[in-house]
């Protein structure tokens, strides 16, 4: 695609925002409005499963309306290219923030956590489990407000008889953040996302993943059997109460975790993240990061 000249449907492509394993995301203009357009990479453009994920993301997104969840507008196909149109967001994703270092955004952490959790709480309230909660799937504004994105793997929360006779769940997600029950293909519920959010919080506050492995299988085995790392050991400036909360979120047994994002938020409001709240970086330092 050529910036500023190519169209997908009624969307004029402006610039590439990011590229991933299967998709590209572009800033675009549609009917005078800035939007973001997500479409498949050429090598998977005709993959029916990948097109299905994109279509599913739109179907899920169009059931959602919350300030901490990205808005999805439409799914379309133009010249055999499947694409979705969504709200344009000017911020970085949380993974990019983590790479910049906690000293650049630490003062925003309470806001980042609260707004990210509220987006996930809302998704659950609408009857969905995200199944791919990770820093890459939250966009964060300069003032620390987060928005949840990417609903390709979202799954309806099963209740009643469907929960009793639902069978196994296809094993999908990102290995570094997958809950034990997700790895085992068991029935999933909001507590699965609570586990992944706990892994995210550990990484956000320590700069490193809670578990790593010498192979994909070894990494999954760590989620299943390894002792949960203590956040306080990785960051001495977090409070013991907050460190304990993150540890509870990563409990192997879903029954030992906060049972919902509502429960997490209620408890989070009673604790401090930091012993000493980090200060905003100097204007000179902030400018150097841009």
C-alpha positions as CSV (number, residue, x, y, z in Angstrom):
1,X,0.0,0.0,0.0
2,X,1.1,3.5,-0.8
3,X,0.5,6.0,2.0
4,X,-2.1,8.6,1.2
5,X,-3.1,7.2,-2.2
6,X,-4.5,3.7,-1.7
7,X,-8.1,3.1,-0.6
8,X,-9.8,0.1,1.1
9,X,-13.5,0.6,0.6
10,X,-14.2,4.2,1.5
11,X,-11.1,4.5,3.7
12,X,-8.0,6.4,2.4
13,X,-4.9,5.0,3.9
14,X,-2.6,7.6,5.6
15,X,0.2,5.8,7.4
16,X,1.2,2.4,8.8
17,X,0.7,2.3,12.6
18,X,2.0,-1.2,13.3
19,X,2.4,-4.6,11.8
20,X,2.0,-8.0,13.4
21,X,2.3,-11.6,12.5
22,X,-1.0,-11.7,10.6
23,X,-2.3,-8.1,10.4
24,X,-1.3,-4.6,9.6
25,X,-3.0,-1.5,11.2
26,X,-3.1,1.8,9.3
27,X,-4.3,5.2,10.2
28,X,-6.9,6.2,7.6
29,X,-9.6,8.7,6.8
30,X,-13.2,7.8,6.2
31,X,-15.9,10.4,5.5
32,X,-13.6,13.1,6.9
33,X,-13.0,11.1,10.2
34,X,-9.7,9.6,11.4
35,X,-10.1,5.9,11.8
36,X,-7.8,2.8,12.0
37,X,-8.0,0.0,9.5
38,X,-6.9,-3.5,10.3
39,X,-6.3,-6.0,7.5
40,X,-4.6,-9.3,6.9
41,X,-1.0,-9.6,5.7
42,X,-0.7,-10.8,2.0
43,X,0.5,-14.3,3.0
44,X,-2.7,-15.0,5.0
45,X,-5.2,-12.9,3.1
46,X,-6.9,-15.9,1.7
47,X,-6.8,-18.0,4.9
48,X,-10.4,-18.6,5.8
49,X,-9.6,-19.0,9.5
50,X,-7.8,-15.7,9.7
51,X,-10.6,-14.0,7.8
52,X,-13.0,-15.6,10.3
53,X,-11.0,-14.2,13.3
54,X,-11.3,-10.7,11.7
55,X,-15.0,-11.1,11.2
56,X,-15.5,-12.4,14.7
57,X,-13.6,-9.4,16.2
58,X,-16.1,-7.1,14.5
59,X,-19.0,-9.2,15.7
60,X,-17.8,-8.9,19.3
61,X,-16.7,-5.3,19.1
62,X,-20.0,-4.1,17.8
63,X,-21.7,-5.4,21.0
64,X,-19.4,-3.2,23.1
65,X,-19.6,0.5,24.0
66,X,-17.3,1.7,26.8
67,X,-14.7,4.5,27.1
68,X,-12.0,1.9,28.0
69,X,-12.8,-0.4,25.0
70,X,-11.9,0.4,21.4
71,X,-14.9,1.0,19.2
72,X,-15.3,-1.2,16.2
73,X,-17.3,0.2,13.2
74,X,-17.5,-2.3,10.4
75,X,-16.2,-5.3,8.6
76,X,-15.8,-5.2,4.8
77,X,-14.0,-6.9,1.9
78,X,-12.5,-4.9,-1.0
79,X,-10.5,-6.5,-3.8
80,X,-10.5,-9.8,-1.8
81,X,-8.9,-8.0,1.2
82,X,-10.9,-8.5,4.4
83,X,-10.6,-5.5,6.8
84,X,-12.2,-3.9,9.8
85,X,-12.6,-0.2,10.6
86,X,-12.2,0.9,14.2
87,X,-11.7,4.0,16.3
88,X,-8.3,5.7,15.8
89,X,-6.3,5.9,19.0
90,X,-3.2,8.1,19.1
91,X,-1.5,6.3,22.1
92,X,1.1,3.6,22.4
93,X,0.3,0.1,23.4
94,X,1.2,-0.9,26.9
95,X,4.0,-3.2,25.7
96,X,5.8,-0.2,24.2
97,X,5.5,1.7,27.5
98,X,7.0,-1.2,29.3
99,X,10.0,-1.2,26.9
100,X,10.5,2.5,27.7
101,X,10.9,1.8,31.3
102,X,8.9,2.3,34.5
103,X,10.6,5.6,35.2
104,X,8.8,7.1,32.1
105,X,5.3,6.2,33.1
106,X,5.3,5.0,36.8
107,X,3.4,8.1,37.9
108,X,0.5,7.0,35.6
109,X,0.4,3.4,36.8
110,X,-2.7,3.7,39.1
111,X,-4.7,5.3,36.3
112,X,-3.4,2.7,33.7
113,X,-4.4,-0.2,35.9
114,X,-7.8,1.2,36.9
115,X,-8.9,2.0,33.3
116,X,-7.5,-1.2,31.8
117,X,-9.3,-3.2,34.5
118,X,-12.5,-1.3,33.9
119,X,-12.4,-2.1,30.2
120,X,-11.9,-5.8,30.9
121,X,-14.6,-5.7,33.6
122,X,-17.1,-4.3,31.0
123,X,-16.2,-7.0,28.5
124,X,-17.0,-9.6,31.1
125,X,-20.3,-7.9,32.0
126,X,-21.3,-8.2,28.3
127,X,-20.7,-11.9,28.5
128,X,-17.3,-12.3,26.9
129,X,-13.9,-13.8,28.0
130,X,-11.1,-12.0,26.1
131,X,-8.6,-15.0,26.1
132,X,-5.7,-12.8,25.0
133,X,-5.1,-10.3,27.7
134,X,-1.6,-8.9,27.4
135,X,0.1,-5.5,27.3
136,X,0.0,-5.5,23.5
137,X,-3.8,-5.4,23.7
138,X,-4.2,-2.2,25.6
139,X,-3.6,1.2,24.1
140,X,-2.7,4.0,26.5
141,X,-3.0,7.7,26.2
142,X,-0.5,10.2,27.4
143,X,-2.5,10.7,30.6
144,X,-2.6,7.0,31.3
145,X,-6.1,6.0,30.2
146,X,-6.2,2.6,28.7
147,X,-8.4,1.0,26.1
148,X,-8.8,-2.8,25.5
149,X,-8.4,-4.0,21.9
150,X,-8.3,-7.2,19.8
151,X,-11.3,-9.4,20.3
152,X,-10.3,-12.1,17.7
153,X,-10.2,-14.8,20.4
154,X,-13.0,-13.6,22.6
155,X,-15.4,-16.3,23.6
156,X,-18.9,-16.3,25.1
157,X,-19.0,-17.0,28.8
158,X,-20.9,-20.2,29.2
159,X,-23.6,-20.5,31.8
160,X,-26.2,-23.1,32.9
161,X,-26.3,-26.3,31.0
162,X,-23.9,-25.1,28.3
163,X,-21.3,-24.8,31.1
164,X,-22.0,-28.3,32.3
165,X,-21.9,-29.9,28.8
166,X,-19.7,-27.5,26.9
167,X,-16.7,-29.8,26.5
168,X,-13.2,-28.8,25.9
169,X,-12.0,-25.4,24.6
170,X,-9.5,-25.0,21.8
171,X,-6.1,-24.0,23.2
172,X,-5.4,-20.4,22.0
173,X,-3.8,-17.3,23.4
174,X,-0.3,-15.9,24.0
175,X,1.8,-18.4,26.0
176,X,3.4,-15.8,28.3
177,X,0.0,-14.9,29.7
178,X,-2.0,-18.1,29.5
179,X,-3.8,-19.4,32.6
180,X,-3.4,-23.1,33.5
181,X,-7.0,-23.9,32.6
182,X,-6.5,-22.2,29.2
183,X,-3.4,-24.4,28.6
184,X,-5.4,-27.5,29.5
185,X,-8.3,-26.7,27.2
186,X,-10.8,-26.5,30.0
187,X,-13.9,-24.3,30.1
188,X,-13.0,-20.7,30.6
189,X,-14.6,-17.8,32.5
190,X,-13.5,-14.3,33.6
191,X,-11.0,-15.8,36.1
192,X,-9.0,-16.8,33.1
193,X,-8.6,-13.2,32.1
194,X,-7.9,-12.3,35.8
195,X,-4.8,-14.6,35.6
196,X,-3.6,-13.0,32.4
197,X,-4.2,-9.6,33.8
198,X,-2.1,-10.6,36.8
199,X,0.8,-11.6,34.5
200,X,0.4,-8.2,32.8
201,X,0.6,-6.3,36.1
202,X,3.7,-8.2,37.1
203,X,5.3,-7.2,33.8
204,X,4.1,-3.6,34.0
205,X,5.7,-3.2,37.4
206,X,8.8,-5.2,37.0
207,X,9.7,-4.8,33.3
208,X,9.9,-8.6,32.8
209,X,7.6,-11.5,32.3
210,X,6.5,-13.6,35.3
211,X,7.6,-16.8,33.6
212,X,10.0,-17.6,30.8
213,X,11.1,-20.9,29.3
214,X,13.8,-22.5,27.2
215,X,11.0,-23.7,24.8
216,X,7.3,-23.0,24.3
217,X,6.5,-26.3,26.1
218,X,8.7,-25.3,29.1
219,X,7.0,-21.9,29.3
220,X,3.6,-23.5,29.4
221,X,4.8,-26.0,32.1
222,X,5.9,-23.0,34.2
223,X,2.4,-21.6,34.1
224,X,1.1,-25.0,35.2
225,X,3.5,-25.9,38.0
226,X,6.1,-23.3,38.8
227,X,5.9,-21.2,42.0
228,X,4.3,-17.8,41.3
229,X,7.0,-15.1,41.4
230,X,6.7,-12.4,44.1
231,X,6.4,-8.9,42.5
232,X,7.9,-7.3,45.6
233,X,11.1,-9.3,44.9
234,X,11.3,-7.7,41.5
235,X,10.3,-4.2,42.5
236,X,11.0,-3.1,46.0
237,X,8.9,0.1,45.6
238,X,5.6,-1.8,45.3
239,X,3.6,-2.3,48.5
240,X,3.3,-5.8,50.0
241,X,-0.5,-5.6,49.7
242,X,-0.3,-4.9,46.0
243,X,2.3,-7.5,45.5
244,X,0.1,-10.0,47.3
245,X,-2.9,-9.1,45.1
246,X,-0.9,-9.7,41.9
247,X,0.3,-13.0,43.3
248,X,-3.3,-14.1,44.0
249,X,-4.3,-13.2,40.5
250,X,-1.8,-15.7,39.2
251,X,-2.9,-18.5,41.4
252,X,-2.9,-21.9,39.6
253,X,-6.4,-22.7,40.8
254,X,-9.1,-20.3,39.6
255,X,-10.9,-20.6,42.9
256,X,-7.9,-19.0,44.6
257,X,-7.9,-15.9,42.5
258,X,-10.1,-12.8,42.7
259,X,-13.3,-14.2,41.2
260,X,-14.0,-11.3,38.9
261,X,-12.6,-8.0,37.7
262,X,-15.2,-6.4,39.9
263,X,-13.6,-8.1,42.9
264,X,-10.2,-7.0,41.8
265,X,-11.2,-3.4,41.4
266,X,-12.9,-3.3,44.8
267,X,-9.7,-4.6,46.4
268,X,-7.4,-2.5,44.2
269,X,-9.2,0.7,45.4
270,X,-8.1,-0.1,49.0
271,X,-4.4,-0.6,48.4
272,X,-1.5,1.6,47.1
273,X,0.6,0.4,44.3
274,X,3.8,2.1,45.3
275,X,5.5,2.8,48.7
276,X,6.7,6.1,47.1
277,X,4.7,7.3,44.0
278,X,7.1,7.9,41.1
279,X,7.4,11.4,39.8
280,X,6.7,12.4,36.2
281,X,9.8,12.6,34.1
282,X,11.3,16.0,33.3
283,X,10.0,17.6,30.0
284,X,13.5,17.1,28.5
285,X,13.5,13.4,29.3
286,X,9.9,12.9,28.1
287,X,10.8,14.7,24.8
288,X,13.8,12.3,24.3
289,X,11.4,9.3,24.5
290,X,9.2,10.5,21.7
